[in-house]
Amino acid sequence: TSALTGTAFDTVFKFSMEGWGTDDIPLTYQFAYSRDWTSENPDTTYMFAEYHLRSFTQTFLPPGVVMPGYRLRVMGYVKTSFGAVSTASVELSVTPPSGS
């Protein structure tokens, strides 16, 4: 992953799911983010319409939740050819653009 802090719609965040291994290839990948991951029914936004072969991505993100500290969680998913899915996540601080 890239920096853990940044500005919404300005900082380019880079995420990677490299290093995952299995005999069940090909591996496919998906990335998502959530502003309310602690709620009972978190609202998750997927960055792609479906899993793909690229194990990395870079993107702008919206501002995180004001309290505490403009937090936002990004998740990465890796899926085997048999459909088994593993996930990793990181919490970021994404502040609103200046003047917002």
Biopython code that builds the backbone (N, CA, C, O; Angstrom):
import numpy as np
from Bio.PDB.StructureBuilder import StructureBuilder

atoms = [
    (1, "THR", "N", (0.832, -1.184, 0.000)),
    (1, "THR", "CA", (0.000, 0.000, 0.000)),
    (1, "THR", "C", (0.875, 1.246, 0.000)),
    (1, "THR", "O", (2.045, 1.184, 0.378)),
    (2, "SER", "N", (0.333, 2.339, -0.408)),
    (2, "SER", "CA", (1.055, 3.612, -0.445)),
    (2, "SER", "C", (0.860, 4.338, 0.880)),
    (2, "SER", "O", (0.674, 3.698, 1.915)),
    (3, "ALA", "N", (0.900, 5.634, 0.857)),
    (3, "ALA", "CA", (0.731, 6.450, 2.066)),
    (3, "ALA", "C", (-0.563, 6.092, 2.786)),
    (3, "ALA", "O", (-1.552, 5.707, 2.162)),
    (4, "LEU", "N", (-0.538, 6.225, 4.104)),
    (4, "LEU", "CA", (-1.722, 5.925, 4.907)),
    (4, "LEU", "C", (-2.555, 7.169, 5.175)),
    (4, "LEU", "O", (-3.597, 7.086, 5.824)),
    (5, "THR", "N", (-2.109, 8.324, 4.683)),
    (5, "THR", "CA", (-2.861, 9.565, 4.813)),
    (5, "THR", "C", (-2.851, 10.289, 3.476)),
    (5, "THR", "O", (-1.934, 10.125, 2.671)),
    (6, "GLY", "N", (-3.879, 11.087, 3.254)),
    (6, "GLY", "CA", (-3.934, 11.853, 2.019)),
    (6, "GLY", "C", (-5.172, 12.723, 1.975)),
    (6, "GLY", "O", (-5.954, 12.781, 2.924)),
    (7, "THR", "N", (-5.329, 13.398, 0.847)),
    (7, "THR", "CA", (-6.445, 14.310, 0.630)),
    (7, "THR", "C", (-7.397, 13.711, -0.394)),
    (7, "THR", "O", (-6.970, 13.215, -1.437)),
    (8, "ALA", "N", (-8.687, 13.759, -0.092)),
    (8, "ALA", "CA", (-9.704, 13.203, -0.980)),
    (8, "ALA", "C", (-9.615, 13.811, -2.369)),
    (8, "ALA", "O", (-9.444, 15.020, -2.522)),
    (9, "PHE", "N", (-9.732, 12.961, -3.375)),
    (9, "PHE", "CA", (-9.780, 13.336, -4.792)),
    (9, "PHE", "C", (-8.517, 14.056, -5.257)),
    (9, "PHE", "O", (-8.508, 14.647, -6.337)),
    (10, "ASP", "N", (-7.446, 14.014, -4.450)),
    (10, "ASP", "CA", (-6.181, 14.646, -4.816)),
    (10, "ASP", "C", (-5.019, 13.658, -4.711)),
    (10, "ASP", "O", (-4.212, 13.549, -5.634)),
    (11, "THR", "N", (-4.934, 12.942, -3.596)),
    (11, "THR", "CA", (-3.864, 11.962, -3.391)),
    (11, "THR", "C", (-4.164, 10.697, -4.188)),
    (11, "THR", "O", (-5.278, 10.177, -4.145)),
    (12, "VAL", "N", (-3.166, 10.209, -4.913)),
    (12, "VAL", "CA", (-3.307, 8.929, -5.608)),
    (12, "VAL", "C", (-2.836, 7.840, -4.638)),
    (12, "VAL", "O", (-1.659, 7.777, -4.285)),
    (13, "PHE", "N", (-3.767, 6.992, -4.218)),
    (13, "PHE", "CA", (-3.448, 5.880, -3.333)),
    (13, "PHE", "C", (-3.165, 4.642, -4.181)),
    (13, "PHE", "O", (-3.872, 4.366, -5.151)),
    (14, "LYS", "N", (-2.129, 3.904, -3.805)),
    (14, "LYS", "CA", (-1.738, 2.694, -4.535)),
    (14, "LYS", "C", (-1.870, 1.499, -3.602)),
    (14, "LYS", "O", (-1.412, 1.534, -2.459)),
    (15, "PHE", "N", (-2.508, 0.428, -4.108)),
    (15, "PHE", "CA", (-2.735, -0.776, -3.323)),
    (15, "PHE", "C", (-2.287, -1.994, -4.103)),
    (15, "PHE", "O", (-2.404, -2.040, -5.328)),
    (16, "SER", "N", (-1.773, -2.980, -3.384)),
    (16, "SER", "CA", (-1.255, -4.181, -4.020)),
    (16, "SER", "C", (-1.605, -5.409, -3.195)),
    (16, "SER", "O", (-1.606, -5.354, -1.965)),
    (17, "MET", "N", (-1.897, -6.500, -3.857)),
    (17, "MET", "CA", (-2.145, -7.791, -3.213)),
    (17, "MET", "C", (-1.122, -8.809, -3.712)),
    (17, "MET", "O", (-1.449, -9.985, -3.870)),
    (18, "GLU", "N", (0.097, -8.377, -3.957)),
    (18, "GLU", "CA", (1.146, -9.266, -4.455)),
    (18, "GLU", "C", (1.638, -10.183, -3.342)),
    (18, "GLU", "O", (1.500, -9.868, -2.160)),
    (19, "GLY", "N", (2.205, -11.308, -3.723)),
    (19, "GLY", "CA", (2.790, -12.221, -2.765)),
    (19, "GLY", "C", (1.875, -13.348, -2.319)),
    (19, "GLY", "O", (2.304, -14.219, -1.562)),
    (20, "TRP", "N", (0.629, -13.356, -2.766)),
    (20, "TRP", "CA", (-0.279, -14.442, -2.418)),
    (20, "TRP", "C", (0.029, -15.612, -3.331)),
    (20, "TRP", "O", (0.239, -15.418, -4.528)),
    (21, "GLY", "N", (0.062, -16.826, -2.793)),
    (21, "GLY", "CA", (0.415, -17.974, -3.615)),
    (21, "GLY", "C", (-0.481, -19.170, -3.376)),
    (21, "GLY", "O", (-0.966, -19.386, -2.265)),
    (22, "THR", "N", (-0.696, -19.936, -4.411)),
    (22, "THR", "CA", (-1.481, -21.163, -4.357)),
    (22, "THR", "C", (-1.262, -21.931, -5.654)),
    (22, "THR", "O", (-0.784, -21.379, -6.646)),
    (23, "ASP", "N", (-1.611, -23.189, -5.631)),
    (23, "ASP", "CA", (-1.574, -23.994, -6.858)),
    (23, "ASP", "C", (-2.837, -23.795, -7.677)),
    (23, "ASP", "O", (-2.892, -24.180, -8.845)),
    (24, "ASP", "N", (-3.858, -23.190, -7.064)),
    (24, "ASP", "CA", (-5.160, -22.995, -7.712)),
    (24, "ASP", "C", (-5.161, -21.711, -8.524)),
    (24, "ASP", "O", (-5.835, -20.747, -8.161)),
    (25, "ILE", "N", (-4.416, -21.690, -9.615)),
    (25, "ILE", "CA", (-4.300, -20.481, -10.422)),
    (25, "ILE", "C", (-5.272, -20.550, -11.603)),
    (25, "ILE", "O", (-5.680, -21.651, -11.974)),
    (26, "PRO", "N", (-5.654, -19.446, -12.195)),
    (26, "PRO", "CA", (-5.112, -18.114, -11.904)),
    (26, "PRO", "C", (-5.767, -17.491, -10.670)),
    (26, "PRO", "O", (-6.905, -17.810, -10.327)),
    (27, "LEU", "N", (-5.036, -16.610, -10.020)),
    (27, "LEU", "CA", (-5.585, -15.796, -8.946)),
    (27, "LEU", "C", (-6.192, -14.547, -9.569)),
    (27, "LEU", "O", (-5.651, -13.994, -10.527)),
    (28, "THR", "N", (-7.315, -14.108, -9.019)),
    (28, "THR", "CA", (-7.920, -12.859, -9.472)),
    (28, "THR", "C", (-8.102, -11.951, -8.262)),
    (28, "THR", "O", (-8.107, -12.421, -7.124)),
    (29, "TYR", "N", (-8.251, -10.650, -8.507)),
    (29, "TYR", "CA", (-8.186, -9.652, -7.447)),
    (29, "TYR", "C", (-9.325, -8.651, -7.544)),
    (29, "TYR", "O", (-9.860, -8.391, -8.622)),
    (30, "GLN", "N", (-9.683, -8.094, -6.394)),
    (30, "GLN", "CA", (-10.697, -7.053, -6.303)),
    (30, "GLN", "C", (-10.285, -6.113, -5.163)),
    (30, "GLN", "O", (-9.656, -6.544, -4.196)),
    (31, "PHE", "N", (-10.634, -4.858, -5.278)),
    (31, "PHE", "CA", (-10.357, -3.864, -4.247)),
    (31, "PHE", "C", (-11.646, -3.105, -3.949)),
    (31, "PHE", "O", (-12.489, -2.919, -4.826)),
    (32, "ALA", "N", (-11.785, -2.669, -2.697)),
    (32, "ALA", "CA", (-13.000, -1.955, -2.277)),
    (32, "ALA", "C", (-12.650, -1.015, -1.133)),
    (32, "ALA", "O", (-11.572, -1.103, -0.545)),
    (33, "TYR", "N", (-13.583, -0.109, -0.826)),
    (33, "TYR", "CA", (-13.413, 0.736, 0.355)),
    (33, "TYR", "C", (-14.745, 0.902, 1.061)),
    (33, "TYR", "O", (-15.815, 0.739, 0.473)),
    (34, "SER", "N", (-14.645, 1.235, 2.351)),
    (34, "SER", "CA", (-15.844, 1.445, 3.161)),
    (34, "SER", "C", (-15.595, 2.591, 4.124)),
    (34, "SER", "O", (-14.538, 2.678, 4.748)),
    (35, "ARG", "N", (-16.577, 3.464, 4.236)),
    (35, "ARG", "CA", (-16.497, 4.584, 5.182)),
    (35, "ARG", "C", (-17.124, 4.210, 6.517)),
    (35, "ARG", "O", (-16.884, 4.882, 7.520)),
    (36, "ASP", "N", (-17.927, 3.143, 6.547)),
    (36, "ASP", "CA", (-18.642, 2.787, 7.777)),
    (36, "ASP", "C", (-18.465, 1.304, 8.109)),
    (36, "ASP", "O", (-19.436, 0.618, 8.426)),
    (37, "TRP", "N", (-17.240, 0.817, 8.036)),
    (37, "TRP", "CA", (-16.967, -0.606, 8.181)),
    (37, "TRP", "C", (-17.316, -1.164, 9.563)),
    (37, "TRP", "O", (-17.398, -2.381, 9.724)),
    (38, "THR", "N", (-17.520, -0.306, 10.556)),
    (38, "THR", "CA", (-17.858, -0.797, 11.897)),
    (38, "THR", "C", (-19.362, -0.982, 12.082)),
    (38, "THR", "O", (-19.792, -1.540, 13.091)),
    (39, "SER", "N", (-20.162, -0.526, 11.133)),
    (39, "SER", "CA", (-21.609, -0.670, 11.269)),
    (39, "SER", "C", (-22.030, -2.121, 11.002)),
    (39, "SER", "O", (-21.256, -2.916, 10.469)),
    (40, "GLU", "N", (-23.243, -2.440, 11.377)),
    (40, "GLU", "CA", (-23.761, -3.796, 11.190)),
    (40, "GLU", "C", (-23.873, -4.157, 9.711)),
    (40, "GLU", "O", (-23.637, -5.304, 9.332)),
    (41, "ASN", "N", (-24.227, -3.193, 8.885)),
    (41, "ASN", "CA", (-24.338, -3.392, 7.433)),
    (41, "ASN", "C", (-23.485, -2.350, 6.715)),
    (41, "ASN", "O", (-24.006, -1.354, 6.213)),
    (42, "PRO", "N", (-22.169, -2.585, 6.668)),
    (42, "PRO", "CA", (-21.299, -1.560, 6.070)),
    (42, "PRO", "C", (-21.587, -1.341, 4.586)),
    (42, "PRO", "O", (-21.923, -2.274, 3.856)),
    (43, "ASP", "N", (-21.450, -0.106, 4.165)),
    (43, "ASP", "CA", (-21.622, 0.280, 2.768)),
    (43, "ASP", "C", (-20.255, 0.149, 2.095)),
    (43, "ASP", "O", (-19.360, 0.957, 2.343)),
    (44, "THR", "N", (-20.096, -0.858, 1.252)),
    (44, "THR", "CA", (-18.818, -1.135, 0.599)),
    (44, "THR", "C", (-18.900, -0.735, -0.867)),
    (44, "THR", "O", (-19.844, -1.105, -1.565)),
    (45, "THR", "N", (-17.912, 0.022, -1.333)),
    (45, "THR", "CA", (-17.830, 0.424, -2.736)),
    (45, "THR", "C", (-16.695, -0.347, -3.396)),
    (45, "THR", "O", (-15.539, -0.223, -2.992)),
    (46, "TYR", "N", (-17.021, -1.140, -4.404)),
    (46, "TYR", "CA", (-16.006, -1.915, -5.115)),
    (46, "TYR", "C", (-15.398, -1.064, -6.219)),
    (46, "TYR", "O", (-16.096, -0.307, -6.893)),
    (47, "MET", "N", (-14.094, -1.199, -6.394)),
    (47, "MET", "CA", (-13.396, -0.368, -7.378)),
    (47, "MET", "C", (-13.526, -0.905, -8.795)),
    (47, "MET", "O", (-13.293, -0.176, -9.759)),
    (48, "PHE", "N", (-13.897, -2.175, -8.931)),
    (48, "PHE", "CA", (-14.060, -2.783, -10.249)),
    (48, "PHE", "C", (-15.368, -3.552, -10.287)),
    (48, "PHE", "O", (-15.872, -3.979, -9.247)),
    (49, "ALA", "N", (-15.915, -3.728, -11.466)),
    (49, "ALA", "CA", (-17.176, -4.443, -11.608)),
    (49, "ALA", "C", (-17.026, -5.933, -11.291)),
    (49, "ALA", "O", (-17.990, -6.585, -10.888)),
    (50, "GLU", "N", (-15.821, -6.467, -11.472)),
    (50, "GLU", "CA", (-15.587, -7.892, -11.217)),
    (50, "GLU", "C", (-14.118, -8.115, -10.867)),
    (50, "GLU", "O", (-13.290, -7.217, -11.013)),
    (51, "TYR", "N", (-13.812, -9.312, -10.408)),
    (51, "TYR", "CA", (-12.413, -9.670, -10.125)),
    (51, "TYR", "C", (-11.621, -9.625, -11.427)),
    (51, "TYR", "O", (-12.165, -9.885, -12.500)),
    (52, "HIS", "N", (-10.324, -9.293, -11.327)),
    (52, "HIS", "CA", (-9.475, -9.231, -12.520)),
    (52, "HIS", "C", (-8.096, -9.773, -12.198)),
    (52, "HIS", "O", (-7.799, -10.052, -11.037)),
    (53, "LEU", "N", (-7.252, -9.927, -13.200)),
    (53, "LEU", "CA", (-5.937, -10.552, -13.043)),
    (53, "LEU", "C", (-4.880, -9.619, -12.455)),
    (53, "LEU", "O", (-3.844, -10.091, -11.986)),
    (54, "ARG", "N", (-5.115, -8.324, -12.467)),
    (54, "ARG", "CA", (-4.123, -7.367, -11.971)),
    (54, "ARG", "C", (-4.152, -7.326, -10.445)),
    (54, "ARG", "O", (-5.211, -7.113, -9.854)),
    (55, "SER", "N", (-2.997, -7.528, -9.797)),
    (55, "SER", "CA", (-2.924, -7.616, -8.341)),
    (55, "SER", "C", (-2.704, -6.263, -7.670)),
    (55, "SER", "O", (-2.396, -6.204, -6.480)),
    (56, "PHE", "N", (-2.859, -5.192, -8.415)),
    (56, "PHE", "CA", (-2.630, -3.852, -7.858)),
    (56, "PHE", "C", (-3.579, -2.859, -8.508)),
    (56, "PHE", "O", (-4.166, -3.117, -9.558)),
    (57, "THR", "N", (-3.708, -1.724, -7.853)),
    (57, "THR", "CA", (-4.506, -0.638, -8.421)),
    (57, "THR", "C", (-4.041, 0.679, -7.828)),
    (57, "THR", "O", (-3.353, 0.699, -6.807)),
    (58, "GLN", "N", (-4.406, 1.750, -8.452)),
    (58, "GLN", "CA", (-4.194, 3.080, -7.896)),
    (58, "GLN", "C", (-5.435, 3.909, -8.185)),
    (58, "GLN", "O", (-6.042, 3.797, -9.250)),
    (59, "THR", "N", (-5.803, 4.748, -7.210)),
    (59, "THR", "CA", (-7.074, 5.459, -7.330)),
    (59, "THR", "C", (-7.121, 6.667, -6.405)),
    (59, "THR", "O", (-6.336, 6.767, -5.463)),
    (60, "PHE", "N", (-8.036, 7.575, -6.675)),
    (60, "PHE", "CA", (-8.397, 8.623, -5.738)),
    (60, "PHE", "C", (-9.469, 8.039, -4.814)),
    (60, "PHE", "O", (-10.169, 7.100, -5.190)),
    (61, "LEU", "N", (-9.594, 8.587, -3.625)),
    (61, "LEU", "CA", (-10.612, 8.141, -2.677)),
    (61, "LEU", "C", (-11.407, 9.336, -2.158)),
    (61, "LEU", "O", (-10.914, 10.464, -2.159)),
    (62, "PRO", "N", (-12.639, 9.084, -1.714)),
    (62, "PRO", "CA", (-13.424, 10.161, -1.095)),
    (62, "PRO", "C", (-12.930, 10.403, 0.329)),
    (62, "PRO", "O", (-12.117, 9.631, 0.838)),
    (63, "PRO", "N", (-13.405, 11.457, 0.974)),
    (63, "PRO", "CA", (-13.007, 11.684, 2.374)),
    (63, "PRO", "C", (-13.521, 10.564, 3.274)),
    (63, "PRO", "O", (-14.575, 9.977, 3.028)),
    (64, "GLY", "N", (-12.754, 10.288, 4.315)),
    (64, "GLY", "CA", (-13.172, 9.299, 5.296)),
    (64, "GLY", "C", (-14.183, 9.898, 6.260)),
    (64, "GLY", "O", (-14.580, 11.055, 6.121)),
    (65, "VAL", "N", (-14.596, 9.101, 7.238)),
    (65, "VAL", "CA", (-15.551, 9.532, 8.248)),
    (65, "VAL", "C", (-14.878, 10.552, 9.165)),
    (65, "VAL", "O", (-13.760, 10.333, 9.632)),
    (66, "VAL", "N", (-15.561, 11.663, 9.419)),
    (66, "VAL", "CA", (-14.991, 12.778, 10.179)),
    (66, "VAL", "C", (-14.399, 12.314, 11.506)),
    (66, "VAL", "O", (-13.250, 12.629, 11.817)),
    (67, "MET", "N", (-15.166, 11.578, 12.279)),
    (67, "MET", "CA", (-14.659, 11.093, 13.567)),
    (67, "MET", "C", (-14.596, 9.582, 13.520)),
    (67, "MET", "O", (-15.610, 8.966, 13.193)),
    (68, "PRO", "N", (-13.523, 8.967, 13.810)),
    (68, "PRO", "CA", (-12.282, 9.584, 14.274)),
    (68, "PRO", "C", (-11.290, 9.771, 13.127)),
    (68, "PRO", "O", (-10.939, 8.806, 12.448)),
    (69, "GLY", "N", (-10.853, 10.961, 12.917)),
    (69, "GLY", "CA", (-9.732, 11.254, 12.023)),
    (69, "GLY", "C", (-9.892, 10.963, 10.549)),
    (69, "GLY", "O", (-8.929, 10.584, 9.883)),
    (70, "TYR", "N", (-11.111, 11.137, 10.024)),
    (70, "TYR", "CA", (-11.352, 10.940, 8.587)),
    (70, "TYR", "C", (-10.937, 9.541, 8.131)),
    (70, "TYR", "O", (-10.272, 9.384, 7.107)),
    (71, "ARG", "N", (-11.336, 8.529, 8.903)),
    (71, "ARG", "CA", (-10.947, 7.150, 8.637)),
    (71, "ARG", "C", (-11.759, 6.536, 7.502)),
    (71, "ARG", "O", (-12.943, 6.818, 7.317)),
    (72, "LEU", "N", (-11.067, 5.688, 6.756)),
    (72, "LEU", "CA", (-11.652, 4.956, 5.639)),
    (72, "LEU", "C", (-10.920, 3.620, 5.597)),
    (72, "LEU", "O", (-9.706, 3.591, 5.794)),
    (73, "ARG", "N", (-11.608, 2.532, 5.351)),
    (73, "ARG", "CA", (-10.941, 1.221, 5.261)),
    (73, "ARG", "C", (-10.933, 0.761, 3.808)),
    (73, "ARG", "O", (-11.954, 0.801, 3.121)),
    (74, "VAL", "N", (-9.761, 0.325, 3.356)),
    (74, "VAL", "CA", (-9.614, -0.243, 2.017)),
    (74, "VAL", "C", (-9.359, -1.736, 2.173)),
    (74, "VAL", "O", (-8.533, -2.159, 2.981)),
    (75, "MET", "N", (-10.083, -2.525, 1.383)),
    (75, "MET", "CA", (-9.945, -3.972, 1.417)),
    (75, "MET", "C", (-9.437, -4.472, 0.070)),
    (75, "MET", "O", (-9.805, -3.954, -0.984)),
    (76, "GLY", "N", (-8.587, -5.484, 0.130)),
    (76, "GLY", "CA", (-8.136, -6.183, -1.067)),
    (76, "GLY", "C", (-8.568, -7.634, -0.956)),
    (76, "GLY", "O", (-8.482, -8.231, 0.118)),
    (77, "TYR", "N", (-9.029, -8.201, -2.054)),
    (77, "TYR", "CA", (-9.493, -9.585, -2.075)),
    (77, "TYR", "C", (-8.718, -10.341, -3.144)),
    (77, "TYR", "O", (-8.476, -9.824, -4.235)),
    (78, "VAL", "N", (-8.335, -11.565, -2.818)),
    (78, "VAL", "CA", (-7.698, -12.439, -3.800)),
    (78, "VAL", "C", (-8.504, -13.733, -3.853)),
    (78, "VAL", "O", (-8.811, -14.326, -2.819)),
    (79, "LYS", "N", (-8.845, -14.164, -5.069)),
    (79, "LYS", "CA", (-9.712, -15.333, -5.252)),
    (79, "LYS", "C", (-8.993, -16.381, -6.091)),
    (79, "LYS", "O", (-8.386, -16.064, -7.113)),
    (80, "THR", "N", (-9.071, -17.643, -5.644)),
    (80, "THR", "CA", (-8.459, -18.740, -6.396)),
    (80, "THR", "C", (-9.388, -19.173, -7.525)),
    (80, "THR", "O", (-10.537, -18.739, -7.608)),
    (81, "SER", "N", (-8.869, -20.033, -8.388)),
    (81, "SER", "CA", (-9.680, -20.539, -9.499)),
    (81, "SER", "C", (-10.853, -21.382, -9.004)),
    (81, "SER", "O", (-11.807, -21.595, -9.753)),
    (82, "PHE", "N", (-10.805, -21.873, -7.743)),
    (82, "PHE", "CA", (-11.902, -22.645, -7.174)),
    (82, "PHE", "C", (-12.880, -21.778, -6.394)),
    (82, "PHE", "O", (-13.860, -22.287, -5.851)),
    (83, "GLY", "N", (-12.622, -20.459, -6.330)),
    (83, "GLY", "CA", (-13.552, -19.543, -5.688)),
    (83, "GLY", "C", (-13.255, -19.229, -4.231)),
    (83, "GLY", "O", (-14.010, -18.481, -3.609)),
    (84, "ALA", "N", (-12.176, -19.777, -3.660)),
    (84, "ALA", "CA", (-11.807, -19.436, -2.285)),
    (84, "ALA", "C", (-11.283, -18.003, -2.261)),
    (84, "ALA", "O", (-10.480, -17.620, -3.112)),
    (85, "VAL", "N", (-11.737, -17.204, -1.282)),
    (85, "VAL", "CA", (-11.368, -15.787, -1.222)),
    (85, "VAL", "C", (-10.659, -15.490, 0.097)),
    (85, "VAL", "O", (-11.114, -15.898, 1.166)),
    (86, "SER", "N", (-9.538, -14.774, 0.006)),
    (86, "SER", "CA", (-8.840, -14.244, 1.173)),
    (86, "SER", "C", (-8.856, -12.730, 1.072)),
    (86, "SER", "O", (-8.955, -12.170, -0.021)),
    (87, "THR", "N", (-8.757, -12.076, 2.211)),
    (87, "THR", "CA", (-8.833, -10.622, 2.209)),
    (87, "THR", "C", (-7.787, -10.017, 3.129)),
    (87, "THR", "O", (-7.325, -10.652, 4.077)),
    (88, "ALA", "N", (-7.430, -8.794, 2.835)),
    (88, "ALA", "CA", (-6.546, -7.985, 3.686)),
    (88, "ALA", "C", (-7.122, -6.579, 3.675)),
    (88, "ALA", "O", (-7.765, -6.171, 2.708)),
    (89, "SER", "N", (-6.889, -5.836, 4.759)),
    (89, "SER", "CA", (-7.413, -4.473, 4.798)),
    (89, "SER", "C", (-6.441, -3.540, 5.488)),
    (89, "SER", "O", (-5.554, -3.962, 6.230)),
    (90, "VAL", "N", (-6.635, -2.257, 5.219)),
    (90, "VAL", "CA", (-5.823, -1.205, 5.834)),
    (90, "VAL", "C", (-6.732, -0.005, 6.085)),
    (90, "VAL", "O", (-7.619, 0.294, 5.285)),
    (91, "GLU", "N", (-6.503, 0.671, 7.192)),
    (91, "GLU", "CA", (-7.254, 1.886, 7.491)),
    (91, "GLU", "C", (-6.416, 3.101, 7.110)),
    (91, "GLU", "O", (-5.223, 3.175, 7.402)),
    (92, "LEU", "N", (-7.070, 4.045, 6.452)),
    (92, "LEU", "CA", (-6.415, 5.265, 5.989)),
    (92, "LEU", "C", (-7.073, 6.481, 6.620)),
    (92, "LEU", "O", (-8.195, 6.407, 7.122)),
    (93, "SER", "N", (-6.368, 7.587, 6.586)),
    (93, "SER", "CA", (-6.947, 8.882, 6.946)),
    (93, "SER", "C", (-7.008, 9.712, 5.678)),
    (93, "SER", "O", (-5.975, 10.103, 5.135)),
    (94, "VAL", "N", (-8.228, 9.984, 5.200)),
    (94, "VAL", "CA", (-8.419, 10.721, 3.957)),
    (94, "VAL", "C", (-9.229, 11.979, 4.282)),
    (94, "VAL", "O", (-10.438, 11.916, 4.505)),
    (95, "THR", "N", (-8.546, 13.107, 4.303)),
    (95, "THR", "CA", (-9.182, 14.377, 4.656)),
    (95, "THR", "C", (-9.864, 15.019, 3.450)),
    (95, "THR", "O", (-9.469, 14.764, 2.313)),
    (96, "PRO", "N", (-10.877, 15.844, 3.682)),
    (96, "PRO", "CA", (-11.533, 16.536, 2.562)),
    (96, "PRO", "C", (-10.562, 17.490, 1.886)),
    (96, "PRO", "O", (-9.590, 17.929, 2.502)),
    (97, "PRO", "N", (-10.821, 17.816, 0.616)),
    (97, "PRO", "CA", (-9.988, 18.812, -0.054)),
    (97, "PRO", "C", (-10.077, 20.146, 0.671)),
    (97, "PRO", "O", (-11.089, 20.439, 1.309)),
    (98, "SER", "N", (-9.035, 20.952, 0.580)),
    (98, "SER", "CA", (-9.081, 22.276, 1.232)),
    (98, "SER", "C", (-10.213, 23.088, 0.619)),
    (98, "SER", "O", (-10.470, 23.013, -0.582)),
    (99, "GLY", "N", (-10.882, 23.862, 1.459)),
    (99, "GLY", "CA", (-12.001, 24.667, 0.999)),
    (99, "GLY", "C", (-13.331, 23.938, 1.081)),
    (99, "GLY", "O", (-14.367, 24.502, 0.729)),
    (100, "SER", "N", (-13.316, 22.690, 1.541)),
    (100, "SER", "CA", (-14.571, 21.915, 1.652)),
    (100, "SER", "C", (-15.221, 22.165, 2.993)),
    (100, "SER", "O", (-16.280, 21.609, 3.279)),
]
sb = StructureBuilder()
sb.init_structure("model")
sb.init_model(0)
sb.init_chain("A")
sb.init_seg("    ")
for serial, (resi, resn, name, xyz) in enumerate(atoms, 1):
    if name == "N":
        sb.init_residue(resn, " ", resi, " ")
    sb.init_atom(name, np.array(xyz, "f"), 0.0, 1.0, " ", f" {name:<3s}", serial, name[0])
structure = sb.get_structure()
